[in-house]
Amino acid sequence: MKNAADHACLRCKSVSLNELPSPEGIQFFECPECHRQFAMQPGRSMTFRWLHPISVALYSVIFDTDPAPRATAVADELSKSQTSEWLSSLVGEIDLELADPTQDLSVMMDCRASDAKLRDFLGGVAKRLLA
């Protein structure tokens, strides 16, 4: 596996990541600038680490091949179980990822839907949360 210095933050672009303690078979990293955490398995691309707000939103649709129709229901469920600060963070992270894609979202949670369909879903979640 590569060293953390070989990887830059997906969001900050030029900031080298710090490696975090990791179990065998996966590497965890953190950006010293924005403090986002990332994960990478051998042979796969780097993604946000589990519990990043986007990963939590995607968890509900792992097995869906077309998750967009469930965006409203997932947003409503998240509204019931998360704080308003967390929901604001989720919307902000979705907006950033849709405006400047950093990763293949389907890799993050082993989702069945395509990256494009997951982005449509996330856009729907953000729209509902802002309504």
N, C-alpha and C positions, 0 to 999 in steps of 0.2 A: 504494500500500500504506500501511497505517496505521503510525504510530510505535509504538515499544515502550511508551511511556507510555500509549497507548490500550488496553493489554492488562494484565490482572491474571493472576497465577499461578493456574493451574487448581486447584492443591492448596491454596495458602495463601490464596486468594480475594481478599485486599485488597492484596497486594504488587504494585507495578508492575514489569513485566518490563524487563530490559535487552536491547537488541537486540545480536545477535552478527553478525560478518561473515557475509554470506549471498550465495550466487550468485543470478543473475537468475532470477526465477520462484518463489522461495521465501524466506521470512523465518525466521530462527532467533532464538530468545529464550532468556534464562536468568533464573531467579528469583534475586535477590540474597540471599534468605532461605534457601530450601531447596536451591538450586543445581540444581533440575530444569531440563532444557532442553526446549524446545518448538519445533515447526515449524508454519508456516502457508503454504499456497499460496493464490494469489488465488481468491476465490470459495468457499473451503473453510474449515471450522472448524479451530481450533488443536488440535493433538494433541501427545503426547509425541514427541520427536525420535527418529530411528533410533538404536538402541543403548540406549535406555531398556529395562530388563529386560522390560517387557510387550511392547515391539515385537519383541524377540528371540523371545519365546515365540510370538507371533502369526505370525512369518515362516514357520514350518513349516506353517501352515494357510491361507495366502493364498488358495488356489484351492478350498478345501473349502467346501461350502455348509452342512455340518453337522459342525463340527470336534470336538464333544465326544467321540465315540468314540475319537479319537486322543490324548486328553489323557494317558493313562497312558504311551503310547509316547513322546510328546514330552517329558514329565517325565523319563522314564528316560534319554532321549538327552541332555537338558540336564544331568542328574546326572553323566553321563560326561564332559561337556565343560566344565563350569563349576565354579568353586570353591564351597565351602560358604558363604562369605560372600556371593557373588553370588546363590546360590540362596536364602539367607535374605532378601536384598534383594528378589528376585523375589516371594517369598511375601508379604512385607510390602507391596509395591506392589500386588499383586493384591488383598490384603485391603482396602487403602485404597480401591482403585478400585471394588470390589464394594460396599463399605459406603457410599461417597460418590462416585457416578459423576461424572466431570468432562468426559467427551468421548465422541463416537461412535467406538468402537474400530474400526469397519469403515473409517473414513476414514484412520486411522493408516497402515495398510499396504495400502490398497485391497483389503481382503478381500472375498470374495464372500458370506460368511456375514453374517447380520444381527447387530446389536449384541447382542441377547439371546443368540444362539447362541455368540457369541464370549465373552460373560461366563460362560456355562455351561462352555465349554471351559477358560477360565482358572481357574474354580473347581475343575474336575477336576484341572488341573495342580497347583494349590496343595495340594489334598487328597493327591495322590500324593506330592508332595515332603515332606509332613509325616508320611507313613506310616512 
